[in-house]
């Protein structure tokens, strides 16, 4: 059985907001989702615990700040209700409004983590109208709060500033999203934000996007730039920070990607992810079977589960409670 850290859901408020906005700007469709469908795919994928999150475009689809904050709250309440009904089967990463709305975000982080007991917080790769990636100076107070809490932060890509499609048959999640993940990860490193606010456990979606495969290029070239472009960071520091992210396998389980990722990521930093329901089910099953049967360098599903339990200690405690209960029942 597996722990799935990259798994989406669509509360009715989110679906209605996307429809009201004319759809997802990335060109992706809004897939069907119900709790019954969710539990069925978990059975097919042999998933025992699912960490729910709202995917892009997220609450910022409601343009007005207080409306986006209310939408985030409704999504978090919906997720908490599902979790509370089956706490060993479900958890969730909380949604927040645009990171430019600092006080609204800080309030939702406090409510989600302190009151609803979310397992972490979902951030998207970019906010606002421009290329405002997660190292942006306006987002520093939010990173300060997440650092203070040593929070788990799940970074999911959203559409880039340019929403034109490579091909009409290819909505942006197929190819563009991994580039956005790489861009925001490099922004976090080169802005100094991760050093400034340490301690967050940051998960990058889709095997880190382009980060693991391009970071050596950046790390080698950047320290060699002329003085007016040299930001005073060494090759070793860039690589160290990049390796310290966590990486999920969602839509990325293949021989080439996982081999590169396994040789790059820090030990214990690989996690299983399915990306249900935001990909065709047949594709999700195929990627999952690769994880089960053909993981690289001797890694196993059990290893990925152990990594998730270390990252999310609530799940380990819940598992221990269930084992104690089962032992007591066996002796009655």
Secondary structure as GFF3:
##gff-version 3
##sequence-region A 1 332
A	DSSP	beta_strand	2	8	.	.	.	ID=ss1
A	DSSP	alpha_helix	12	20	.	.	.	ID=ss2
A	DSSP	alpha_helix	35	45	.	.	.	ID=ss3
A	DSSP	beta_strand	47	53	.	.	.	ID=ss4
A	DSSP	three_ten_helix	58	61	.	.	.	ID=ss5
A	DSSP	alpha_helix	65	85	.	.	.	ID=ss6
A	DSSP	beta_strand	90	94	.	.	.	ID=ss7
A	DSSP	alpha_helix	102	110	.	.	.	ID=ss8
A	DSSP	pi_helix	111	115	.	.	.	ID=ss9
A	DSSP	beta_strand	120	124	.	.	.	ID=ss10
A	DSSP	beta_strand	126	127	.	.	.	ID=ss11
A	DSSP	beta_strand	132	133	.	.	.	ID=ss12
A	DSSP	three_ten_helix	137	139	.	.	.	ID=ss13
A	DSSP	alpha_helix	140	148	.	.	.	ID=ss14
A	DSSP	beta_strand	152	156	.	.	.	ID=ss15
A	DSSP	three_ten_helix	172	174	.	.	.	ID=ss16
A	DSSP	alpha_helix	176	190	.	.	.	ID=ss17
A	DSSP	alpha_helix	193	196	.	.	.	ID=ss18
A	DSSP	beta_strand	201	204	.	.	.	ID=ss19
A	DSSP	three_ten_helix	206	208	.	.	.	ID=ss20
A	DSSP	alpha_helix	211	222	.	.	.	ID=ss21
A	DSSP	three_ten_helix	227	229	.	.	.	ID=ss22
A	DSSP	alpha_helix	235	243	.	.	.	ID=ss23
A	DSSP	beta_strand	246	248	.	.	.	ID=ss24
A	DSSP	alpha_helix	255	264	.	.	.	ID=ss25
A	DSSP	beta_strand	270	271	.	.	.	ID=ss26
A	DSSP	alpha_helix	281	294	.	.	.	ID=ss27
A	DSSP	three_ten_helix	296	298	.	.	.	ID=ss28
A	DSSP	alpha_helix	301	311	.	.	.	ID=ss29
A	DSSP	alpha_helix	313	330	.	.	.	ID=ss30
###
